[in-house]
């Protein structure tokens, strides 16, 4: 198993493990993957924002007609 796969497995098991995510970001930086390292560093704050947005602005499922986009939850967004 590669270092990348070890990090990804750990993050798949607990995506909120900020320490592992930041160590992974440092490792990515060392590999020359600067953009992905930056994304990994920003993820905890971005997720917090997204969770708060979904919580504070729940979509009323009855607010849409059949042809419009249905309400979407945070959990559904993560699966996209």
N, C-alpha and C positions, 0 to 999 in steps of 0.2 A: 504494500500500500504506500502510495507517495505521500509526501508531506501535505500537499494540497488536499488529497483525499481524506487524510486524518482530520485536518481542519474542517473540511466541509461536512464530514460525518458528525463531528462534535457540534457544529453549528446547526445541523439538521435535528439533532437530538435536543438542543436547547438554543434556539435562535437569540435568546435574550442574554446569553453569556457574553457580556461586554468585554471581559478580560480576554477570552479566547478570540473574539472578533478583532480586538486591537492587536494582539500578537500576530494573528493571521495577516492583518494589514501591514504590519512591520515586515513580515516574511515576504509578502507580495512586493513591497517596496524594494527589498533586497534582490528580488528576482527581476526588477525593472518594470514591474506592472504598476506604474504609478497611478493611473486612472482608477484601476480596480481597488487599489489600496485606499485611495481617497473615498471611493464609494463605500467601502467597508467601514471606514472611520465615521462616515456621515449617517450610516444606517440606523444606529440607536435613536438619534434625535429625529430622523425622518419617520421612523416607525411610531415613536411617541406622538408626533404631530398627526399622523394618519389615524391612529387609534382615537385620539382626542377629537379629531374632525368627525369621524364616524359616530362617536358617542354623542357629541354635541349637536350634530345635524342628522339625526336618523331620517331615513327616507320613508315616507308613508307609502306602503305598497299600493294603497288605493289611489294614490295621486297620479298614477300613470294609466294611460289607456293601453290596450293590448299591443298596439304597434310601436309603442315607445319602449325605451330601455327600462328594464325592471330595477327595483331597488337592489343594491349590492352591499354586502356586509364586508367588514375588514377581513374575515376569514376567507371569503370568496376572492377578495383582491389578492391575498397571498398566494392563492392557487393559480392565478393567471400567469 
